[in-house]
Amino acid sequence: MAGDELIVHGGLKSDADHNLIYQHDSFLIPLNKDWNNRTLDAPSIVSEAPGLLCQALVVDEEQTVYALGGKLSADGRVKDTQANSFYEDRLPEIWALPQSNSKSSRSWLKLLGKNAAKPMPPNFQQIACGAYSYDGQRAYYMGGLISHWTTFGISNFTQDFGVAGLVSFEFDSKELTNSTNDGQFFASRFTGLNEKPFKPGPMFNIPFGPDGTLVSFGGLAYPKATEVEYGAGWSNLWIFDKRKNTSYNQPLKGDIPPGLGADPGTFAFFMAIDEANETVEIFAYGHFNQSSESDTIYILSLPAFRWTKTSFTNYPRRVGMQCQSAGNNQAICTGGANPESVPLWNSTDEWSQGLGVLDTTNLVLKDSYDASASPYAAPELVRRIYENKSRSIADDVGLAGGQRNF
């Protein structure tokens, strides 16, 4: 989300003949006016930035959008309608979409990479499927995989390889920093083909502490491993103190989602901040039981460190979508497909234009966006957690002694 727009970029789309095509255009979904998903005509930008899978989109204080990483589809039948050098050389690169007074004049610029103003640092690979977040000064990227579909140097067409290290990207200086001494959960630098692949769950920068605090949970390790061996699982919260460069594990309580070993790519994760009650909620939206007839939502509330299972249901189920809080009591969900469809893209989308809007307070899915909606308030079943409960946060979990900057 950049300013009064939600930027949608990259991925695949299905054409009228059910052929998959790389989506290079960037769509600018307005947040300052009402719309519904049947009639919305969102402005778009024809982009030179490659429309890849698993790209990370982050935003700085100037509302410039950056695209990091990404990969090609392993399905050789995917068509491409635009020539792009990445498909020829698969060299790592970072792109930027600055703000402009005129939407028609906005365009993506290659910041780092081949033929850019600044080269990528040595030893960096084109990473994909990692967890990412950002604050006002920098973006953070952990986890991720490299493969033949990110790097020409890997000839194996079917295997993914893990990468190691924590990457941070400074917005002002455009500098990339890579550290490999930050604990088992970090992964971003390729150190050899013996790394065990690991797809982390989501990562968020929550407003606890003067600089915010990074948190994460979930993930998927190959081959199947216990959460003690890889990742924090869904029953623990991984917490990273950015000032101390130290990570912690905090046990979680409540309705622990049955998500251990689940591919994070099948869920939609997003964060909403209840400023009036000084809580942060992380929503996990997806099908937690393969035999379930509908999707549901689990909510992790901080600082209670407690999961709550909601009664929300959505049918047909949906995978591969993205959701983003609009800064009020709505989240906009884009993309995705019905997992019952074979292949996934060979069906009529139940959501017009692939758009859905979730009322995050009342937990109702709708097809319209209200620009004058009320500020976000946590759902009632989450607010009950804090009735007559202490709201303190212990120093030893790395959340700056309970300091919250809302």
matplotlib code that plots the C-alpha trace (Angstrom):
import matplotlib.pyplot as plt

x = [0.0, 1.5, -0.4, -4.0, -3.4, -2.9, -0.3, -0.8, 2.1, 3.4, 2.1, 0.2, -3.2, -5.5, -6.6, -10.0, -8.7, -7.5, -3.8, -1.5, 0.3, 2.9, 1.2, 3.6, 1.1, 0.9, -2.7, -3.4, -6.4, -7.8, -8.3, -9.7, -13.0, -15.8, -15.9, -17.1, -15.4, -17.8, -17.4, -13.9, -11.7, -8.3, -5.6, -2.7, 1.0, 2.6, 5.7, 9.2, 9.7, 9.3, 6.0, 7.4, 6.1, 6.8, 8.1, 8.4, 6.8, 7.9, 7.3, 9.5, 8.4, 8.2, 5.7, 8.1, 7.4, 10.3, 10.1, 12.7, 13.3, 10.9, 11.0, 9.8, 7.1, 8.3, 5.3, 6.9, 3.4, 3.2, 3.2, 4.9, 3.7, 6.6, 10.3, 12.4, 16.0, 15.4, 14.0, 17.3, 19.9, 18.1, 20.4, 19.2, 17.8, 15.7, 13.1, 11.4, 8.1, 8.3, 5.3, 4.3, 1.8, 0.5, -0.4, 0.1, 3.7, 4.7, 7.0, 9.2, 13.0, 15.7, 17.7, 20.2, 21.3, 22.7, 22.6, 21.3, 22.9, 24.1, 25.2, 24.0, 26.6, 28.6, 27.3, 23.7, 21.2, 17.7, 15.7, 12.1, 9.4, 11.0, 9.3, 9.7, 8.6, 9.8, 9.9, 10.6, 14.3, 14.7, 13.2, 14.0, 14.0, 14.4, 14.1, 13.5, 14.6, 16.7, 16.3, 16.7, 13.8, 15.7, 19.3, 20.7, 23.7, 21.4, 20.7, 18.4, 14.9, 13.0, 14.8, 14.8, 17.8, 17.8, 19.8, 21.3, 21.6, 19.4, 19.1, 18.3, 17.9, 18.4, 15.9, 18.1, 21.5, 20.1, 22.6, 22.0, 23.5, 23.7, 24.4, 24.7, 25.0, 21.4, 20.0, 18.5, 15.5, 17.3, 18.0, 18.9, 22.5, 23.2, 26.1, 26.0, 23.7, 23.6, 21.2, 17.9, 15.1, 12.8, 9.8, 9.1, 5.7, 4.8, 6.9, 5.6, 7.1, 4.9, 4.8, 6.4, 9.7, 11.1, 12.0, 9.4, 9.9, 10.0, 7.8, 7.2, 5.6, 4.8, 6.7, 7.5, 10.7, 11.9, 12.0, 9.3, 10.8, 9.6, 9.2, 12.1, 14.4, 13.1, 11.1, 9.1, 5.9, 2.4, 2.7, 5.7, 6.3, 9.8, 10.7, 13.7, 15.0, 16.5, 18.6, 20.1, 20.3, 18.9, 16.0, 13.7, 11.0, 7.7, 5.2, 1.7, -1.6, -5.2, -6.6, -3.3, -3.9, -3.3, -0.8, 2.5, 4.0, 1.5, 2.7, 2.5, 1.8, -1.7, -2.7, -3.2, -1.6, -2.1, -1.8, -4.2, -3.6, -6.3, -5.0, -7.8, -7.1, -3.3, -3.3, -2.0, -3.8, -2.3, -4.9, -4.3, -6.9, -7.0, -8.0, -6.4, -8.0, -7.7, -11.0, -12.8, -15.5, -14.7, -11.9, -11.7, -9.6, -7.4, -6.3, -3.1, -3.4, -0.5, 0.5, -1.7, 0.3, -3.0, -4.6, -8.4, -10.3, -13.1, -16.5, -15.8, -16.4, -15.8, -16.8, -15.5, -12.1, -9.3, -5.5, -2.6, -4.3, -2.9, -4.6, -3.6, -5.2, -6.5, -5.8, -9.4, -11.7, -11.2, -8.7, -8.5, -7.8, -6.5, -5.8, -6.0, -7.9, -10.3, -8.2, -10.9, -10.4, -8.1, -5.9, -6.3, -6.8, -9.3, -12.5, -14.5, -13.4, -16.0, -14.6, -15.2, -11.8, -10.2, -11.0, -12.6, -13.0, -13.0, -14.6, -11.9, -14.1, -17.2, -15.5, -17.7, -16.5, -18.0, -17.6, -17.4, -14.9, -16.0, -13.4, -15.1, -15.1, -14.5, -11.0, -10.1, -11.3, -10.4, -13.3, -15.3, -14.1, -10.5, -11.3, -12.7, -9.1, -8.1, -11.0, -9.5, -6.2, -2.7, -1.5, 2.2, 4.9, 7.9, 11.3, 12.7, 10.6, 12.4, 9.5, 11.3, 9.8, 6.3, 6.8, 4.2, 4.2, 0.7]
y = [0.0, 3.3, 6.5, 6.3, 3.3, -0.4, -1.5, -5.0, -6.2, -9.5, -13.0, -15.0, -14.4, -16.7, -15.5, -16.2, -19.5, -20.5, -20.0, -18.7, -15.5, -13.4, -10.3, -7.4, -4.5, -2.8, -2.0, 1.0, 0.2, 3.5, 3.7, 7.2, 6.5, 3.9, 1.1, -2.4, -5.3, -5.5, -1.9, -0.9, 0.4, 0.6, 2.6, 0.4, 0.9, -1.1, -2.1, -3.0, -4.6, -8.3, -9.7, -12.6, -15.1, -14.6, -11.0, -8.9, -5.4, -2.9, 0.8, 3.6, 6.9, 8.7, 6.1, 4.7, 1.0, -1.5, -4.9, -7.4, -11.0, -13.3, -16.3, -17.7, -20.3, -23.9, -24.6, -24.3, -23.7, -20.2, -17.6, -14.3, -11.2, -8.9, -9.2, -8.7, -9.3, -11.2, -14.1, -14.2, -13.8, -14.4, -12.0, -10.5, -7.0, -4.5, -2.2, 1.0, 2.7, 6.3, 8.5, 11.1, 13.9, 12.1, 8.4, 8.3, 9.3, 6.8, 4.1, 1.4, 2.0, -0.6, 0.6, -2.3, -4.9, -5.4, -2.1, -0.2, 2.8, 0.6, -3.1, -5.8, -6.7, -9.9, -13.3, -12.2, -14.4, -13.8, -15.0, -16.0, -17.3, -15.7, -13.6, -9.8, -6.7, -3.1, 0.1, 3.7, 3.1, -0.3, -3.6, -7.0, -10.3, -13.7, -17.3, -18.1, -20.5, -20.4, -22.8, -23.1, -20.6, -17.9, -18.6, -20.0, -21.5, -24.2, -26.8, -29.0, -28.2, -29.7, -29.0, -25.9, -25.0, -23.0, -19.8, -18.4, -15.0, -11.9, -9.3, -5.7, -3.0, 0.6, 2.9, 6.0, 4.6, 1.7, -0.5, -4.2, -5.8, -9.6, -11.3, -15.0, -14.9, -14.2, -17.6, -20.6, -18.8, -16.5, -17.4, -15.2, -15.9, -19.0, -20.8, -24.1, -26.8, -28.5, -26.0, -27.5, -25.6, -23.6, -21.5, -19.2, -18.0, -14.3, -11.5, -8.3, -5.1, -4.4, -1.0, -2.3, -0.5, 2.7, 1.1, -1.5, -5.2, -8.0, -11.1, -14.3, -17.7, -20.8, -22.0, -25.2, -27.2, -29.8, -32.7, -32.7, -31.6, -30.7, -27.1, -27.6, -28.2, -25.6, -22.4, -21.3, -23.2, -21.8, -22.4, -20.0, -16.4, -15.6, -12.1, -10.1, -7.1, -4.9, -2.8, -5.7, -7.9, -10.7, -13.1, -14.8, -17.4, -16.6, -19.5, -18.7, -19.6, -20.1, -21.8, -22.8, -23.3, -26.7, -25.2, -26.9, -28.2, -26.3, -24.4, -20.7, -19.9, -21.3, -18.7, -15.0, -13.1, -9.5, -7.2, -4.6, -2.2, -1.3, 2.1, 2.7, -0.5, -0.6, -4.1, -5.6, -8.5, -10.8, -12.5, -16.0, -16.6, -20.0, -23.7, -25.2, -28.6, -30.1, -31.9, -28.7, -27.4, -23.7, -21.4, -19.8, -17.1, -17.4, -14.2, -13.8, -10.8, -9.0, -8.3, -11.2, -13.7, -15.6, -17.2, -17.1, -19.2, -17.3, -18.5, -16.9, -19.2, -18.7, -21.1, -22.0, -22.1, -20.0, -20.3, -18.2, -14.8, -11.8, -9.6, -6.1, -4.0, -0.7, 1.2, 1.1, -1.8, -3.4, -5.6, -5.9, -9.4, -9.9, -12.9, -16.5, -19.6, -22.3, -25.3, -27.7, -26.6, -28.8, -27.1, -24.1, -21.5, -23.5, -22.0, -18.9, -16.7, -16.4, -12.9, -10.3, -9.1, -11.3, -8.8, -9.3, -7.0, -8.3, -6.4, -7.0, -6.0, -8.0, -10.7, -10.5, -10.9, -8.3, -7.1, -3.3, -1.0, 1.9, 4.8, 6.4, 3.2, 3.4, 2.8, -0.8, -2.2, -5.8, -8.3, -8.7, -12.2, -10.8, -7.9, -10.2, -11.5, -8.3, -7.9, -7.9, -9.1, -7.5, -5.8, -5.8, -7.3, -8.9, -7.6, -11.0, -11.5, -8.7, -6.2, -3.3, -3.7, -3.1, 0.2, 0.5, 3.2, 3.5]
z = [0.0, -1.1, -0.2, -1.2, -3.5, -3.3, -5.8, -7.4, -9.5, -10.9, -10.8, -13.5, -15.1, -17.1, -20.5, -22.2, -23.4, -20.0, -20.9, -18.2, -18.9, -17.0, -15.5, -16.2, -15.7, -12.3, -11.1, -8.9, -6.7, -5.2, -1.5, -1.4, -3.2, -3.0, -5.6, -6.1, -7.8, -10.7, -12.0, -10.7, -13.5, -11.8, -13.5, -14.7, -15.7, -18.5, -16.6, -17.7, -14.3, -14.8, -13.5, -11.6, -9.0, -5.3, -5.6, -2.5, -2.7, 0.0, 0.5, 1.9, 3.6, 0.3, -0.8, -3.4, -4.1, -4.5, -6.1, -4.8, -5.9, -7.7, -10.0, -13.3, -13.4, -13.6, -15.9, -19.4, -20.9, -19.4, -22.1, -22.1, -23.9, -23.2, -23.9, -20.7, -20.0, -16.8, -18.9, -20.8, -18.0, -14.7, -12.9, -9.6, -9.7, -7.7, -9.3, -8.0, -8.7, -7.5, -6.7, -9.4, -9.7, -12.8, -12.8, -16.5, -16.2, -13.5, -14.5, -13.0, -12.8, -12.4, -9.4, -9.0, -11.4, -14.9, -16.9, -13.8, -12.2, -9.4, -9.7, -7.3, -4.7, -5.5, -4.3, -4.2, -6.0, -7.2, -4.2, -4.1, -1.7, 1.4, 4.1, 4.0, 5.8, 6.1, 8.2, 7.3, 6.7, 5.2, 4.0, 5.5, 3.7, 5.3, 4.1, 0.5, -2.2, -5.4, -8.3, -12.0, -12.2, -10.4, -11.4, -14.7, -12.8, -11.3, -14.0, -11.9, -13.2, -10.3, -7.1, -4.8, -2.7, 0.5, 1.0, 4.2, 5.8, 6.6, 3.9, 4.6, 1.9, 2.9, 1.1, 1.2, 0.2, -1.8, 0.0, 0.5, 3.6, 4.1, 7.4, 8.0, 11.8, 12.9, 13.9, 12.2, 10.8, 8.5, 4.9, 2.0, 0.7, -1.3, 0.4, -1.5, -2.8, 0.5, 2.2, 3.2, 1.5, 3.9, 3.0, 6.0, 7.0, 7.0, 8.6, 10.0, 11.5, 14.5, 16.3, 19.5, 20.4, 19.0, 15.6, 15.5, 16.0, 13.4, 14.1, 12.2, 12.5, 10.5, 7.4, 5.6, 5.7, 3.2, 3.8, 6.5, 9.8, 13.3, 14.3, 16.7, 13.8, 11.3, 11.8, 14.8, 13.9, 14.6, 18.4, 18.7, 17.6, 16.3, 17.5, 16.2, 18.1, 15.3, 17.6, 19.5, 16.4, 18.6, 18.1, 20.6, 20.6, 22.4, 23.0, 21.8, 23.5, 22.5, 19.4, 17.8, 14.0, 12.6, 10.2, 10.9, 7.7, 5.6, 2.6, 3.5, -0.1, 0.3, 2.9, 3.0, 5.9, 6.9, 9.9, 11.3, 14.1, 16.7, 17.8, 20.3, 22.2, 21.4, 20.0, 16.8, 15.0, 12.5, 10.3, 8.7, 6.1, 4.4, 4.4, 7.4, 6.9, 3.5, 3.9, 5.0, 2.8, 3.4, 4.4, 7.8, 9.6, 12.7, 14.4, 16.4, 18.8, 20.4, 23.1, 24.4, 22.2, 21.7, 18.7, 18.2, 15.7, 14.2, 12.8, 9.4, 6.5, 2.8, 0.1, -2.4, -0.8, -2.2, -2.4, -3.6, -2.9, -1.2, 1.4, 2.6, 5.3, 3.9, 7.1, 8.2, 9.1, 5.6, 3.9, 0.2, -1.2, -4.7, -6.9, -6.0, -7.3, -6.2, -5.1, -6.2, -9.9, -11.9, -13.1, -10.7, -13.4, -15.4, -13.8, -13.7, -10.8, -8.1, -7.3, -10.0, -11.3, -8.7, -5.9, -2.5, 0.5, 4.0, 6.9, 9.5, 12.5, 11.7, 9.7, 6.6, 3.0, 0.6, -3.0, -2.3, -0.7, 1.5, 1.5, 4.6, 6.7, 10.4, 11.8, 12.4, 15.7, 16.6, 16.3, 19.5, 20.2, 20.2, 22.4, 25.0, 25.5, 27.1, 29.5, 33.1, 31.7, 32.2, 29.0, 29.9, 27.7, 29.3, 28.5, 27.8, 24.7, 22.9, 22.6, 24.1, 27.6, 26.3, 24.6, 21.8, 19.2, 17.7]

ax = plt.figure().add_subplot(projection="3d")
ax.plot(x, y, z, "-o")
ax.set_aspect("equal")
plt.show()
